[in-house]
Amino acid sequence: MERIFSYLENVPPIPEELLTTREELLATTPLLEMYSDASNPIKWEYKESCNDPQLAFVLYTLPKEIFDWAEENLPWPLEPVVDPVLQPGGWYMLVYNNMVIHRDISRDMDYRVCLNYMVHQGGDNVNTIVYHDDGVEIEQEIIIKNNSWTKVPMERLHTVNNVTDEPRMFVRFFLRKDIKWEDVY
């Protein structure tokens, strides 16, 4: 089975009353800020380095209520929260228009399956692009809709373009390490 972004149509939306607004999130202390260069505390693999590092994305603690809801409503088991940054069950993420082509790599993530729930897509024409290993040829280009679930190929080179209504906001969940890509549909 090809590992590209794919919609998960049979997963219920996160109830609106559980979601944090962007304004509420921006008023809290982030777990981690990631920049468009190699100076980040979490290892990111870049196609190329950026000479003028800009804020690319910010991670926030996922409220227990959302994690609990996901554990009860997702058909796959979640990774338990061990460490909020390096071994999370999930995060809130705000993405800015400074994303470089990269792979989502951390020493503890082992390419596990992760799911994104799009809260705010960040504009009308924001696209997520998956590249072949050369980082030049595009394999997939997708506009991810609000209130939708996608399966995320963390080990693939990818980026986000055209964020005009910053920041883009989504919830990321990590499935338990024994769950395989082909088991999630």
C-alpha positions, 0 to 999 in steps of 0.5 A: 500500500502506497504511503501518501496522505489519505482521507479517513472517511469513517472516523467521526469529527472531534466535537466542536466543544472539545476543540481549542480556538487558535486564539486560545491556543496562541494565549498558552505556552507552547511545548516547542517552536520549530524553525525552517532550519536545522537548529531545532531540538527535534531532529528534522531531515531537510532536503536543503537548509534555509539561510533565513530561518523563520517560524515553521510550526509550533507544538502545544499540549493536547488537552486530556479531554481530546485525547480521551475522546480520541481513545474512545472514538478512534478505531485504533489504539493511541500511543500513550503519553510518556513525554509531551514532546518526544513521546506524545499521544498527540499535539495541537500544531500551528503551521506557518507559511515557512515550511521547508521540504522535510521528513517528520523524524524524531528519535522516538517516533519510529515512523509510526502511523499518525493521524491529523484532524484539520481544525483550520486549513489556513486559507482557501488554497493551502496544499500539502505536497508529498515528494519523491525521495529526490525532493523535486518530483511531486508525488501527491498534492492535496488540499486538506479540508477542515474537520477531516481526518488524514493518515500522514506518511511521516517518513516521506518528504513533504511540505505545506504551501500557500498558508494565507490565513496563518496559522494553519491548525490541526490536531495530530495523534500517534497510533500505538507502535504496533499498528501498521499503515495498512491497518488504518483505513 
